[in-house]
Amino acid sequence: MKKPLILVVDDQQINIDLLKRIVISLGYNVITSTNGEDALKKVELHSPDLVMLDIMMPGMDGYKVAEKLKGDEKTRRIPIVFITGLKDLENNIRAFEIGADDFFTKPFNMKLLGVRIRSLLKQKMLNDKLVGMEKVLVTLARTVEAKDPYTHGHSERVGRIAGKIAVRMKLTKDEINLLSWAADLHDIGKIGISDTILHKPGRLEPAEWKLIRKHPIIGRQICESLPSPGELLDVIESHHEHLDGSGYPNGKSGDDISLYTRIISVSDVYDALTTDRPYRKRYTPSEAIQILEEETRKGWWDKDVLELLRVVIQ
C-alpha cells in the first residue's frame, strides 16, 4: 500500500526540519517547500495527501495558499493543518473560515499533532473512497441515459441550468456542488424500470405509470448505501414533488420541499420539455416557459426559481 505523502510549507528551515522528522517518524513520505508559490506547484505536481502550512511567509502567505487549494475542485479535499507562531484568536478563526482542518500554534505538542495527522489522513482516505463511489454511480446513471437517445445528456444539461440558477441565487460553492451531484443522480432510479416502459412511444398504461413513479424511491435506495448528504437523497426522492402536494412519490408540499429540490425540479422539467421524446416533439424555449408558468399558477413550481430560469436561458 502506498504511503501517504505530506507537504510541509514553511519559510524557516529549522521548522521544516522539525516537521519533516515528525512526519517521517509517523511512517509517511514528505516533501517540503519554503514559499507559497512553490507549494502550489508541488501540490499540482505531487498531489499530497495533507499539507502542513505556515501562515507568515514572504510573497504569498499561508492564507492565500489555503484559499487557492480550497477553491479548486481538484485540491479542495486535501486536509490543511496550519502551524504558526501567531497565537491570537483572530488568526485561528480566519484559518477555519478559509477551510483549514486544524490549527496548531508554536510551540505545539508533537504527540497531539501526530494524532491529528493520522486522523485527517484516515478521513481523507474515506473521502477519496466516497468520491470513487460517487463517480461509479454517476457513470451508471449516464449509462442508463445513454441507452435512450431521447434522454442522452439530460442530467448534464439539468446540472448546467441548475448551476446557473444557483449562481444567480448566490448559493455557496458547496451548495452548487451538491446541486451538480444531485443533477447527475436524480434519475438513477430509472435503472430499476423496464426499458420497454421507459422507451414506450405511446401513452403509458396505469400500471406502467405506477412503476415509473417508483423511480425516485429506487434512486434514493441506491444512493443510501453511500454516506451521502441528506439533502442529496432528498432531491433524488423528491424531484417530482409539487409545492401544492400533487406530485409524487410522497405528496410533499410547501416548505417540505427544499430549495435544492425546487431548483432541480424546474431545471429537469424545462430540459424535458425542450428535447424530443418518444411521445412528442420538443417545445421551443418560449413554449416551455409558458407551460412552466401555467404549472406555477397551479401551484406546482417555485415562482422565484422559474423567474431565474427565464433569465439564465436567455
C-alpha positions as CSV (number, residue, x, y, z in Angstrom):
1,M,0.0,0.0,0.0
2,K,1.3,3.4,-1.0
3,K,2.4,5.6,1.9
4,P,0.6,8.9,2.4
5,L,2.6,12.0,1.2
6,I,2.7,15.1,3.3
7,L,3.8,18.6,2.0
8,V,5.4,20.8,4.7
9,V,5.5,24.5,3.8
10,D,7.5,27.0,6.0
11,D,10.0,29.7,5.2
12,Q,12.2,28.7,8.1
13,Q,14.5,25.7,7.5
14,I,14.6,24.9,11.3
15,N,10.8,24.5,11.3
16,I,10.9,22.4,8.1
17,D,13.5,20.1,9.6
18,L,11.4,19.6,12.8
19,L,8.1,18.9,11.0
20,K,9.9,16.6,8.5
21,R,11.3,14.5,11.4
22,I,7.8,14.2,12.8
23,V,6.3,13.1,9.5
24,I,9.0,10.5,8.9
25,S,8.6,9.2,12.5
26,L,4.9,8.6,11.7
27,G,5.9,6.5,8.7
28,Y,4.8,8.9,6.0
29,N,6.6,10.3,3.0
30,V,7.4,14.1,3.0
31,I,8.2,16.8,0.5
32,T,8.9,20.4,1.5
33,S,8.6,24.0,0.3
34,T,9.7,27.4,1.5
35,N,7.1,29.6,-0.1
36,G,3.5,29.7,-1.2
37,E,4.1,29.8,-5.0
38,D,6.4,26.8,-4.9
39,A,3.9,25.0,-2.6
40,L,1.1,25.3,-5.1
41,K,3.4,24.0,-7.9
42,K,4.3,21.0,-5.7
43,V,0.6,20.3,-4.9
44,E,-0.1,20.2,-8.6
45,L,2.9,18.0,-9.4
46,H,2.7,15.5,-6.5
47,S,-0.9,15.6,-5.2
48,P,0.0,15.3,-1.5
49,D,-2.5,13.7,0.9
50,L,-2.1,16.5,3.5
51,V,-0.5,20.0,3.7
52,M,1.2,21.4,6.8
53,L,1.2,25.2,6.3
54,D,2.9,28.2,7.9
55,I,1.0,31.5,7.8
56,M,3.7,34.2,7.8
57,M,5.8,33.7,4.6
58,P,7.2,36.2,2.1
59,G,5.2,36.7,-1.0
60,M,2.1,34.5,-0.9
61,D,1.2,33.8,2.7
62,G,-0.4,30.7,4.1
63,Y,-3.9,32.1,4.0
64,K,-3.7,32.7,0.2
65,V,-2.2,29.3,-0.4
66,A,-5.1,27.7,1.6
67,E,-7.7,29.8,-0.3
68,K,-6.4,28.6,-3.6
69,L,-6.3,25.0,-2.6
70,K,-9.8,25.0,-1.1
71,G,-11.2,27.0,-4.0
72,D,-10.0,24.4,-6.6
73,E,-12.2,21.4,-7.2
74,K,-9.1,19.2,-7.7
75,T,-7.5,20.1,-4.4
76,R,-10.2,21.2,-2.0
77,R,-10.4,17.8,-0.3
78,I,-6.7,17.9,0.7
79,P,-6.6,18.4,4.5
80,I,-4.7,21.6,5.6
81,V,-3.1,21.9,9.0
82,F,-1.9,25.4,9.9
83,I,1.2,25.5,12.1
84,T,2.2,29.0,13.1
85,G,3.7,31.3,15.8
86,L,0.6,33.5,15.6
87,K,-1.4,33.0,18.8
88,D,-4.3,35.4,18.6
89,L,-7.9,34.1,18.2
90,E,-8.5,36.2,15.0
91,N,-5.9,34.2,13.0
92,N,-7.3,31.0,14.3
93,I,-10.8,32.0,13.2
94,R,-9.7,33.2,9.8
95,A,-7.9,29.9,9.1
96,F,-11.0,27.9,9.8
97,E,-13.2,30.2,7.8
98,I,-10.9,29.6,4.8
99,G,-11.3,25.9,5.2
100,A,-8.4,24.7,7.4
101,D,-8.8,21.3,9.0
102,D,-6.7,22.1,12.1
103,F,-4.6,24.9,13.6
104,F,-1.6,24.5,15.9
105,T,0.4,27.3,17.5
106,K,4.1,27.0,18.2
107,P,5.4,25.5,20.4
108,F,3.0,22.6,19.8
109,N,2.5,19.2,21.3
110,M,4.2,16.8,18.9
111,K,2.1,13.8,20.1
112,L,-1.2,15.6,19.6
113,L,0.0,16.8,16.1
114,G,0.8,13.2,15.2
115,V,-2.7,12.0,16.3
116,R,-4.4,14.7,14.3
117,I,-2.3,14.0,11.2
118,R,-3.3,10.3,11.4
119,S,-6.9,11.2,11.9
120,L,-7.0,13.6,9.0
121,L,-5.3,11.1,6.7
122,K,-7.8,8.5,7.6
123,Q,-10.7,10.9,6.9
124,K,-9.2,11.8,3.5
125,M,-8.9,8.1,2.6
126,L,-12.6,7.6,3.4
127,N,-13.5,10.7,1.4
128,D,-11.5,9.5,-1.6
129,K,-13.3,6.2,-1.5
130,L,-16.6,8.1,-1.3
131,V,-15.6,10.2,-4.4
132,G,-14.8,7.0,-6.2
133,M,-18.2,5.5,-5.4
134,E,-19.8,8.8,-6.5
135,K,-18.1,8.5,-9.8
136,V,-19.3,4.9,-10.3
137,L,-22.9,5.9,-9.6
138,V,-22.7,8.9,-11.9
139,T,-21.3,6.7,-14.7
140,L,-24.1,4.2,-14.0
141,A,-26.7,7.0,-14.2
142,R,-25.3,8.3,-17.5
143,T,-25.1,4.8,-18.9
144,V,-28.9,4.5,-18.2
145,E,-29.4,7.8,-20.1
146,A,-27.2,6.8,-23.0
147,K,-29.4,3.8,-23.8
148,D,-32.1,6.2,-24.8
149,P,-31.3,8.8,-27.5
150,Y,-34.1,10.9,-26.1
151,T,-32.6,11.4,-22.7
152,H,-28.9,11.2,-23.6
153,G,-27.1,14.2,-21.9
154,H,-30.2,15.1,-19.8
155,S,-28.6,15.1,-16.4
156,E,-25.6,17.2,-17.6
157,R,-28.0,19.8,-19.1
158,V,-30.1,19.8,-15.9
159,G,-26.8,20.4,-13.9
160,R,-25.8,23.3,-16.1
161,I,-29.2,25.0,-15.8
162,A,-29.4,24.4,-12.0
163,G,-25.9,25.7,-11.6
164,K,-26.7,28.9,-13.4
165,I,-29.8,29.4,-11.2
166,A,-27.8,28.7,-8.1
167,V,-25.1,31.3,-9.0
168,R,-27.9,33.9,-9.5
169,M,-29.2,33.0,-6.1
170,K,-25.6,33.5,-4.7
171,L,-25.5,29.9,-3.2
172,T,-22.1,28.8,-1.9
173,K,-19.7,26.7,-3.8
174,D,-20.5,23.7,-1.7
175,E,-24.2,24.2,-2.3
176,I,-23.6,24.5,-6.1
177,N,-21.5,21.3,-6.0
178,L,-24.3,19.5,-4.2
179,L,-26.8,20.6,-6.9
180,S,-24.4,19.3,-9.6
181,W,-24.2,16.0,-7.8
182,A,-28.0,15.9,-7.4
183,A,-28.5,16.6,-11.1
184,D,-26.2,13.8,-12.1
185,L,-28.0,11.3,-9.9
186,H,-31.6,12.5,-9.8
187,D,-32.8,9.9,-12.3
188,I,-30.6,7.0,-11.4
189,G,-33.6,5.1,-10.1
190,K,-34.7,4.5,-13.7
191,I,-32.2,1.7,-13.7
192,G,-34.9,-0.3,-11.9
193,I,-37.6,0.4,-14.5
194,S,-38.0,-1.7,-17.6
195,D,-36.6,-0.2,-20.9
196,T,-39.9,-1.2,-22.5
197,I,-41.7,1.3,-20.3
198,L,-39.1,4.0,-20.4
199,H,-38.9,4.0,-24.2
200,K,-42.6,3.4,-24.9
201,P,-43.7,5.8,-27.7
202,G,-47.3,6.0,-26.7
203,R,-49.3,6.8,-23.6
204,L,-48.5,4.7,-20.5
205,E,-51.0,2.3,-19.0
206,P,-51.9,3.0,-15.3
207,A,-49.8,0.0,-14.1
208,E,-46.8,1.3,-16.2
209,W,-47.2,4.8,-14.8
210,K,-47.3,3.4,-11.3
211,L,-43.9,1.7,-11.9
212,I,-42.4,4.9,-13.4
213,R,-43.5,6.8,-10.3
214,K,-41.3,4.5,-8.2
215,H,-38.0,5.6,-9.7
216,P,-37.4,8.4,-7.2
217,I,-37.6,5.9,-4.3
218,I,-35.4,3.4,-6.1
219,G,-32.9,6.2,-6.7
220,R,-32.8,7.1,-3.0
221,Q,-32.4,3.4,-2.1
222,I,-29.4,3.1,-4.4
223,C,-27.7,6.2,-3.0
224,E,-28.5,5.4,0.6
225,S,-25.6,2.9,0.5
226,L,-23.3,5.9,0.4
227,P,-22.6,8.3,3.3
228,S,-24.4,10.9,1.2
229,P,-25.7,14.2,2.5
230,G,-29.3,14.1,3.5
231,E,-30.1,17.0,1.1
232,L,-28.8,14.9,-1.9
233,L,-31.1,11.9,-1.0
234,D,-34.0,14.3,-0.6
235,V,-33.5,15.8,-4.1
236,I,-33.3,12.3,-5.6
237,E,-36.5,11.2,-3.9
238,S,-38.4,14.5,-4.2
239,H,-37.6,16.0,-7.6
240,H,-41.1,15.1,-8.9
241,E,-43.0,16.6,-5.9
242,H,-45.1,19.8,-6.4
243,L,-45.5,22.7,-4.0
244,D,-49.2,22.1,-3.8
245,G,-48.8,18.5,-2.8
246,S,-50.0,17.0,-6.1
247,G,-46.6,15.4,-7.1
248,Y,-45.0,12.1,-6.3
249,P,-43.9,9.8,-4.7
250,N,-44.9,11.1,-1.3
251,G,-47.1,14.1,-1.9
252,K,-44.8,16.6,-0.2
253,S,-45.8,20.2,-0.3
254,G,-44.6,23.8,0.6
255,D,-41.7,24.1,2.9
256,D,-41.2,20.3,3.0
257,I,-39.7,20.7,-0.5
258,S,-36.1,22.0,-0.2
259,L,-34.7,24.9,-2.3
260,Y,-32.3,22.3,-3.9
261,T,-35.2,20.2,-5.0
262,R,-37.1,23.2,-6.3
263,I,-34.1,24.2,-8.5
264,I,-33.6,20.7,-9.8
265,S,-37.3,20.1,-10.5
266,V,-37.7,23.2,-12.6
267,S,-34.4,22.6,-14.5
268,D,-35.5,19.0,-15.0
269,V,-38.9,19.8,-16.5
270,Y,-37.5,22.6,-18.7
271,D,-34.9,20.3,-20.2
272,A,-37.5,17.5,-20.7
273,L,-39.9,20.0,-22.5
274,T,-37.2,21.3,-24.8
275,T,-36.0,17.9,-26.0
276,D,-37.7,15.3,-28.3
277,R,-39.4,12.4,-26.5
278,P,-40.8,9.2,-28.0
279,Y,-44.3,10.5,-27.5
280,R,-43.9,14.1,-28.7
281,K,-41.6,16.7,-30.4
282,R,-39.7,19.2,-28.4
283,Y,-41.2,22.6,-27.4
284,T,-39.4,25.8,-28.1
285,P,-37.8,27.6,-25.1
286,S,-40.6,30.2,-25.0
287,E,-43.3,27.4,-25.2
288,A,-41.6,25.5,-22.4
289,I,-41.6,28.7,-20.2
290,Q,-45.3,29.2,-20.9
291,I,-46.0,25.7,-19.8
292,L,-44.0,26.1,-16.6
293,E,-45.8,29.4,-16.0
294,E,-49.1,27.7,-16.2
295,E,-48.0,24.9,-13.9
296,T,-46.6,27.5,-11.5
297,R,-50.0,29.2,-11.4
298,K,-51.4,25.8,-10.5
299,G,-49.1,25.8,-7.5
300,W,-46.5,23.3,-8.8
301,W,-43.2,25.2,-9.0
302,D,-41.4,27.9,-7.1
303,K,-42.0,31.2,-9.0
304,D,-38.7,32.7,-7.9
305,V,-36.8,29.8,-9.4
306,L,-38.9,30.0,-12.6
307,E,-38.1,33.7,-12.9
308,L,-34.3,33.0,-12.6
309,L,-34.7,30.1,-15.2
310,R,-36.1,32.7,-17.6
311,V,-33.1,34.9,-17.0
312,V,-30.4,32.2,-17.4
313,I,-31.7,30.7,-20.6
314,Q,-31.7,34.0,-22.5
